[in-house]
Amino acid sequence: MTKTVDKTLFIGGGNMGRAILRGYKTDGGDMSKISIIDPFMDAQDASELGIGALHRAYDDIPSDLKFATIVLATKPQVFEDASRPVANVLSEDALVISIMAGVTSARIIQNIGRQVPVVRCMPNMAAAVQKSVNVAFATDASRKDQFEALFAGSGPVSWVEDEDHIHATTAVSGSGPAYFFAFVEAMGKAGEHAGLDPQFALDLATDTLIGAAELLKQDRMPSKLRESVTSKGGTTAAALEQFALNNNLNAIVLEAVKAAQSRSKAL
């Protein structure tokens, strides 16, 4: 079924923005209503996405064209310059969506120079396979449906009522895929150190994580699953004792999440 989404402009056509749009397209979205402004986006990528228009600069947009939804998909570091002209392309009752880490709704409104409803969302890279964890905050709850029509195709949407919680979700789910990738890398290297062929060890680690994820989909109780595979005095117990040594694993993960959360606030 084709979704009915009014004209939408993505500011920035990077990996995350494209992943969200692929999910929208796969979910039956009308790509003809999507425009992107990005001076560096490959025209072939835009064509493959099937978007309505690719603009290299704001000046390329016809002066009479206004958008009901603006998606700020730039890096936080270039936000101010990239978003300042947004007010010129907003329709009367437009919604502004941001997937930038750290940039608050108040700062977005201030920089645009116009009072607009804002939805801040922290997706993650699994949007590329429609498995993103999309955590969102809305300054106007009546705009949640408008947001979900565009983003739900990339993965499930969860809402928070406190905007400050976006910093924490950025640290857990936004950056989270990289933590699992790093752990798989570490397991692969450990397997290699134990005498396995490097690629074979990495394949074992990768397939083990995929299988474990499938089990978690069926039973979202990691402690219960961990206990079910851990025999007293067995090999798994011996390994987990090392993770638990001086609360090592929990402490490392806690410090990693705190560091990401602090960085989100700094941005």
C-alpha positions, 0 to 999 in steps of 0.5 A: 500500500502506498503511503501518503506523505506530503512533500518531504525534504532531506537535508543531507543524503548520507548513509543514515538518511539513505537507509531510512529512505530505503526502509520507507520505499520498501514499506510502500512509500511514495518516493516521488514526494521525497527531495534531497539537498546534498552537494555531494550525493551521487546522482546514481544513488539518488536515481536508485532510491527513486527520489523526486528530486536531488538539489545541490543547494537551497538556491536550486529549489524553486521559490514557490516549492514548500515542504511539509516535512524537513529531515535534518540528516546532517552531521551535528558539526555542520548543523547551523550552516546547513539548517539556517535557510530551512525557514525559506522552504517550510510550508505553513504547518511543517514538521522538522525531524532531526536525526542528529546526535546532541542537537536539542529541539530548542537549538533547532528552533532557534537556528531556524528562526521560526517556531515549529514542531520538532521530532528528534530521533536517534536511529541506528545503522540497522535501518539499512536492513529495516531493523533500526531501533528508532527512539524519538521525542516529539515537542508536539505529540500530535505529530507522531503519526506524521513522523512514523509514516516516514520512519516506521519502515526502517524499524520499530519506533519507541517514544520517550517523554523526556528529551534528555533521554535521547542522550542515553538512547544515543549511547545505548542503541544509536552507537550500540551496533558498533559495540557488538561489532567490536565484540565480534572482532575481539572474539575472532582475534581470541579464536585466532590466538587459540590456533584457529584460522583468522577468517574461520575464527571471525566467521564463528564469532559472527555466526554465533552472534547472529544465532544468539540474536535470534534466541533473544528475539524469541525470549528477551531475557538475556540473563535467563538465556545466559544461565541456560547455556552455563553449566556449573564448572563447565567451559562457559562458566570458566569464560564468564568468570573472566568477564565477571572478574572485578565486575570487568564486563559491566564496568567496561560497558558502563564506562563506554555508555557514559562516554557516548552519553557525555559526547552526545551532550557535548555536541 
